[in-house]
Amino acid sequence: MEKNSNNVITELDTHKAAQALIAEVEKVVIGKHNEVVLLVTAMLSGSHVLIEDVPGTGKTTLAAALARAAGLHFNRAQFTPDVMASDITGFNVYNRQKEEFEFREGLVMTNILLADEINRASPKTQSALLEAMEESKVTVDGNTMAVPDPFMVIATQNPTGYVGTYPLPEAQLDRFAIRLSMGYPTEDEEVNILSGRRGVNPLEKITAVTDVQTIRDIRASVQQVVFEEEICRYIVKLIHATRKSPKLSLGASPRASLILMRLSQAYAFLRGRDYVIPEDIAFIFAPGLAHRVVLSQEARLNRETIPAILSEILRNTEAPYKTKR
């Protein structure tokens, strides 16, 4: 990233770096612009993402491409039933030569952790991620250690294979800012995917356009995006509408309000603005809330869907368009 004569990163520089990051990931992830933007939005807001889709739709490729393009350290954990919590957090081992215990880092000691098929690991192993996701630290044998900054968990799960799985409870789902679904590509997009894989692995073509410090600078710029009281009240109205809806047995928590604020700041930044507008919230509303609410029994019987209910809430909630600029 370029710096001015005083060696100071400007907001324009950080915006260009964020756009370059999206463009670099899209060299590999074909036809999924919104999904890439949402993933980058979550990373720039300091949040975590759950990607839920059938095998072979590019979940792992998306995570690996983001890490490579961002220039960040990347770990991948295949969450099988035999994976233990200590594999994730780390553990102490006794060194006979030094006659002392030494700490061996776990998989969370990275910038981006891909928790592949997280619902196949035991609940104890799943919960080992919670402290790192929520507080950016891990505790091993009473000793607390900070995880690297930046730190992001990208978890995947298959929504169709339930044999031998441990579904994530609502409390753990709530730790993820966004839930994505990749979906199948179109015919033309799939042709492009095949064409791009006739030679080398397309991931090898990705170059790092940012680094650890650049991502920190971008996040600092995101935190400066103006979030006015009218927009704050708008988010609260939307969240309260999920709690009042007869079609939902469980509405969104206060954590959802905070996540929507952070995500909307990051998305506004990606759109080249230093203030949040209702359209920013509309873009991240369903991906940020669909996994936090639960259908009522009546809604299930009527075959209602959560995305449709959230869209209805969004339409019926008055937006504060007269905000100051």
C-alpha positions as CSV (number, residue, x, y, z in Angstrom):
1,M,0.0,0.0,0.0
2,E,1.2,3.5,-0.8
3,K,1.9,6.0,1.9
4,N,2.0,9.8,1.7
5,S,5.1,11.9,2.2
6,N,4.6,11.7,6.0
7,N,4.4,7.9,5.9
8,V,0.8,7.9,6.9
9,I,-1.8,5.5,5.5
10,T,-4.8,7.5,4.2
11,E,-8.4,6.4,4.0
12,L,-8.2,6.4,0.2
13,D,-5.3,4.0,0.4
14,T,-7.1,1.6,2.7
15,H,-10.2,1.7,0.5
16,K,-8.1,0.9,-2.6
17,A,-6.5,-2.0,-0.7
18,A,-9.9,-3.4,0.3
19,Q,-11.2,-3.3,-3.3
20,A,-8.0,-4.9,-4.5
21,L,-8.5,-7.7,-2.0
22,I,-12.0,-8.4,-3.4
23,A,-10.8,-8.4,-7.0
24,E,-7.9,-10.8,-6.2
25,V,-10.3,-13.3,-4.5
26,E,-12.6,-13.2,-7.5
27,K,-9.9,-14.4,-9.7
28,V,-10.6,-17.9,-8.2
29,V,-14.1,-17.7,-6.9
30,I,-16.2,-17.3,-10.0
31,G,-19.6,-15.7,-10.1
32,K,-19.9,-15.2,-6.3
33,H,-19.4,-11.4,-6.0
34,N,-21.9,-10.9,-3.1
35,E,-20.5,-13.8,-1.2
36,V,-16.9,-12.5,-1.6
37,V,-18.0,-9.0,-0.5
38,L,-19.8,-10.4,2.5
39,L,-16.8,-12.5,3.6
40,V,-14.5,-9.5,3.2
41,T,-17.0,-7.3,5.1
42,A,-17.0,-9.8,8.0
43,M,-13.2,-9.8,8.0
44,L,-12.9,-6.0,8.0
45,S,-15.4,-5.8,10.9
46,G,-13.4,-8.3,13.0
47,S,-16.1,-11.0,12.7
48,H,-16.5,-14.7,11.9
49,V,-18.3,-16.5,9.1
50,L,-20.2,-19.8,8.8
51,I,-20.4,-21.1,5.2
52,E,-23.2,-23.7,4.9
53,D,-23.6,-25.6,1.6
54,V,-23.3,-29.0,0.0
55,P,-19.8,-30.4,-0.8
56,G,-17.9,-29.1,-3.8
57,T,-19.3,-25.6,-4.1
58,G,-16.1,-23.8,-3.3
59,K,-16.3,-23.2,0.5
60,T,-12.7,-24.2,1.2
61,T,-11.5,-22.4,-1.9
62,L,-13.1,-19.2,-0.9
63,A,-11.5,-19.3,2.6
64,A,-8.0,-20.2,1.2
65,A,-8.2,-17.5,-1.5
66,L,-9.1,-14.8,1.0
67,A,-6.1,-15.8,3.3
68,R,-3.7,-15.8,0.3
69,A,-4.9,-12.6,-1.1
70,A,-4.8,-10.8,2.3
71,G,-1.3,-12.1,3.0
72,L,-2.4,-13.6,6.3
73,H,-1.3,-16.8,8.0
74,F,-3.8,-19.6,7.3
75,N,-4.6,-22.8,9.2
76,R,-7.1,-25.5,8.2
77,A,-8.6,-27.9,10.7
78,Q,-10.7,-30.9,9.4
79,F,-13.2,-31.2,12.3
80,T,-13.6,-34.9,12.7
81,P,-14.9,-36.7,15.9
82,D,-11.4,-37.5,17.0
83,V,-10.2,-33.9,17.0
84,M,-9.7,-32.7,20.6
85,A,-10.1,-29.3,22.2
86,S,-6.4,-29.1,22.9
87,D,-5.7,-29.5,19.1
88,I,-7.5,-26.2,18.7
89,T,-6.4,-24.2,21.7
90,G,-2.9,-25.8,22.3
91,F,-1.5,-27.8,25.1
92,N,1.5,-28.0,27.5
93,V,4.0,-30.8,27.1
94,Y,6.8,-31.7,29.5
95,N,10.3,-31.3,28.3
96,R,12.6,-33.8,30.1
97,Q,15.8,-32.0,29.0
98,K,14.7,-28.6,30.4
99,E,12.6,-30.2,33.1
100,E,9.8,-27.8,32.5
101,F,6.5,-27.7,30.6
102,E,6.4,-26.1,27.1
103,F,3.4,-24.7,25.3
104,R,2.6,-26.1,21.9
105,E,0.4,-23.8,19.9
106,G,-3.0,-24.9,18.7
107,L,-4.6,-24.2,15.4
108,V,-6.2,-20.9,16.6
109,M,-2.7,-19.3,16.7
110,T,-3.2,-18.0,13.2
111,N,-4.9,-15.1,11.3
112,I,-7.5,-17.1,9.5
113,L,-8.7,-20.5,10.8
114,L,-10.8,-22.7,8.5
115,A,-12.9,-25.0,10.6
116,D,-13.9,-27.5,8.0
117,E,-17.1,-29.4,8.7
118,I,-17.3,-28.0,12.2
119,N,-20.5,-29.9,13.0
120,R,-18.6,-33.2,12.8
121,A,-16.5,-32.4,15.8
122,S,-17.7,-33.1,19.4
123,P,-19.4,-30.2,21.3
124,K,-16.4,-29.9,23.6
125,T,-14.1,-29.3,20.6
126,Q,-16.6,-26.9,19.0
127,S,-16.8,-24.9,22.2
128,A,-13.0,-24.6,22.4
129,L,-13.4,-22.0,19.6
130,L,-15.8,-19.8,21.6
131,E,-13.3,-18.0,23.8
132,A,-11.0,-17.3,20.9
133,M,-13.9,-16.1,18.7
134,E,-15.5,-13.9,21.4
135,E,-12.5,-12.6,23.3
136,S,-9.5,-13.2,21.0
137,K,-7.7,-15.3,23.5
138,V,-7.4,-18.9,24.7
139,T,-6.8,-20.3,28.2
140,V,-4.7,-23.4,28.7
141,D,-4.0,-24.8,32.1
142,G,-4.9,-21.5,33.7
143,N,-2.7,-19.4,31.4
144,T,-4.3,-17.0,29.0
145,M,-2.7,-16.1,25.7
146,A,-3.9,-13.7,23.0
147,V,-4.5,-15.1,19.5
148,P,-2.9,-13.2,16.6
149,D,-4.4,-9.9,15.4
150,P,-6.2,-10.0,13.0
151,F,-8.0,-13.3,13.8
152,M,-11.0,-14.8,11.9
153,V,-12.8,-18.1,12.0
154,I,-14.4,-19.4,8.8
155,A,-16.4,-22.5,9.6
156,T,-18.1,-24.8,7.0
157,Q,-20.8,-27.3,7.4
158,N,-22.9,-29.6,5.1
159,P,-26.6,-28.9,5.6
160,T,-27.6,-32.3,4.1
161,G,-25.4,-34.8,5.9
162,Y,-26.6,-35.3,9.4
163,V,-25.1,-38.8,10.2
164,G,-22.4,-38.5,12.8
165,T,-22.8,-34.7,13.3
166,Y,-23.3,-32.5,16.3
167,P,-25.5,-29.5,15.1
168,L,-24.3,-26.2,16.4
169,P,-26.4,-24.9,19.2
170,E,-28.0,-21.4,19.0
171,A,-25.5,-20.0,21.5
172,Q,-22.6,-21.0,19.2
173,L,-24.3,-20.0,16.0
174,D,-24.7,-16.5,17.5
175,R,-20.9,-16.1,17.6
176,F,-20.8,-16.1,13.8
177,A,-21.6,-12.7,12.3
178,I,-22.7,-14.0,8.9
179,R,-23.9,-17.3,7.5
180,L,-23.3,-17.7,3.8
181,S,-24.4,-20.2,1.2
182,M,-22.4,-20.5,-2.0
183,G,-25.0,-22.2,-4.2
184,Y,-24.4,-23.9,-7.5
185,P,-22.7,-21.9,-10.4
186,T,-24.5,-21.2,-13.6
187,E,-23.5,-23.2,-16.7
188,D,-21.2,-20.4,-18.0
189,E,-19.6,-19.9,-14.6
190,E,-19.0,-23.7,-14.3
191,V,-17.4,-23.7,-17.8
192,N,-15.1,-20.9,-16.6
193,I,-14.3,-22.8,-13.5
194,L,-13.3,-25.9,-15.5
195,S,-11.2,-23.7,-18.0
196,G,-9.3,-22.2,-15.1
197,R,-8.3,-25.6,-13.7
198,R,-6.9,-27.2,-16.8
199,G,-3.4,-26.1,-15.8
200,V,-2.1,-25.1,-12.4
201,N,-4.2,-24.8,-9.3
202,P,-5.8,-21.3,-9.6
203,L,-5.0,-20.6,-6.0
204,E,-1.3,-20.4,-7.1
205,K,-2.2,-17.4,-9.3
206,I,-3.3,-15.3,-6.3
207,T,-0.8,-12.8,-5.0
208,A,-1.0,-11.0,-1.6
209,V,-2.3,-7.5,-2.1
210,T,-2.3,-6.7,1.6
211,D,-0.5,-7.8,4.7
212,V,-1.2,-8.0,8.5
213,Q,-0.6,-4.3,9.1
214,T,-2.7,-3.3,6.1
215,I,-5.6,-5.2,7.4
216,R,-5.2,-3.6,10.7
217,D,-5.1,-0.1,9.0
218,I,-8.3,-1.0,7.0
219,R,-10.1,-2.1,10.2
220,A,-9.1,1.2,11.9
221,S,-10.6,3.1,9.0
222,V,-13.8,1.0,9.2
223,Q,-14.1,1.9,12.9
224,Q,-14.1,5.6,11.9
225,V,-17.2,5.2,9.6
226,V,-20.0,7.5,11.0
227,F,-22.9,5.6,12.6
228,E,-25.6,8.1,13.5
229,E,-28.3,7.8,16.1
230,E,-31.0,7.5,13.5
231,I,-29.3,4.5,12.0
232,C,-28.8,3.0,15.4
233,R,-32.5,3.3,16.2
234,Y,-33.2,1.7,12.8
235,I,-31.2,-1.4,13.6
236,V,-32.8,-1.6,17.1
237,K,-36.3,-1.4,15.5
238,L,-35.4,-4.2,13.1
239,I,-34.0,-6.4,15.9
240,H,-37.1,-5.8,18.0
241,A,-39.3,-6.7,15.1
242,T,-37.8,-10.2,15.0
243,R,-38.6,-10.6,18.7
244,K,-42.2,-9.5,18.2
245,S,-42.9,-11.5,15.0
246,P,-45.4,-14.3,15.6
247,K,-43.6,-16.3,12.9
248,L,-40.4,-16.5,14.9
249,S,-40.2,-18.4,18.2
250,L,-36.7,-16.9,18.9
251,G,-35.7,-13.4,17.9
252,A,-32.3,-11.9,17.5
253,S,-30.2,-11.1,20.6
254,P,-28.5,-7.8,21.5
255,R,-25.3,-9.2,20.1
256,A,-27.0,-9.2,16.7
257,S,-27.5,-5.4,17.0
258,L,-23.8,-4.9,17.6
259,I,-22.9,-7.2,14.8
260,L,-25.2,-5.4,12.3
261,M,-23.6,-2.1,13.3
262,R,-20.0,-3.4,12.7
263,L,-20.9,-5.1,9.5
264,S,-22.8,-2.0,8.1
265,Q,-19.7,0.1,8.9
266,A,-17.5,-2.3,7.0
267,Y,-19.8,-2.5,4.1
268,A,-20.3,1.3,3.9
269,F,-16.5,1.6,3.8
270,L,-16.3,-0.9,0.9
271,R,-18.9,1.2,-0.9
272,G,-16.6,4.2,-0.6
273,R,-18.5,6.1,2.1
274,D,-17.6,7.3,5.6
275,Y,-21.1,7.0,6.9
276,V,-23.8,4.3,7.1
277,I,-27.1,4.4,5.2
278,P,-30.1,2.1,5.4
279,E,-29.1,0.4,2.2
280,D,-26.0,-0.9,3.9
281,I,-28.0,-2.5,6.6
282,A,-30.4,-4.0,4.1
283,F,-27.5,-5.7,2.3
284,I,-26.2,-7.5,5.4
285,F,-29.5,-7.9,7.3
286,A,-30.5,-11.4,6.1
287,P,-26.9,-12.9,6.1
288,G,-26.4,-11.4,9.5
289,L,-29.6,-12.6,11.1
290,A,-30.9,-15.7,9.3
291,H,-28.9,-18.1,11.6
292,R,-29.9,-16.2,14.8
293,V,-33.7,-16.6,14.6
294,V,-35.9,-19.7,14.8
295,L,-39.2,-20.3,13.0
296,S,-42.3,-20.8,15.1
297,Q,-44.2,-24.1,14.8
298,E,-47.0,-22.4,12.9
299,A,-44.6,-20.9,10.4
300,R,-43.1,-24.3,9.9
301,L,-46.5,-25.8,9.2
302,N,-47.2,-23.0,6.7
303,R,-43.8,-23.6,5.1
304,E,-42.6,-20.1,5.7
305,T,-38.9,-19.4,5.3
306,I,-36.6,-17.3,7.5
307,P,-35.3,-15.2,4.5
308,A,-38.8,-14.4,3.5
309,I,-39.8,-13.4,7.0
310,L,-36.7,-11.2,7.4
311,S,-37.4,-9.5,4.0
312,E,-41.0,-8.8,5.2
313,I,-39.6,-7.2,8.4
314,L,-37.2,-5.1,6.4
315,R,-40.0,-3.9,4.1
316,N,-42.3,-3.1,7.0
317,T,-39.8,-1.1,9.1
318,E,-39.5,2.5,8.2
319,A,-36.0,3.5,7.2
320,P,-34.5,6.9,8.4
321,Y,-33.6,8.3,5.0
322,K,-33.3,11.9,6.4
323,T,-30.0,11.4,8.1
324,K,-27.2,14.0,8.1
325,R,-24.4,13.6,5.6
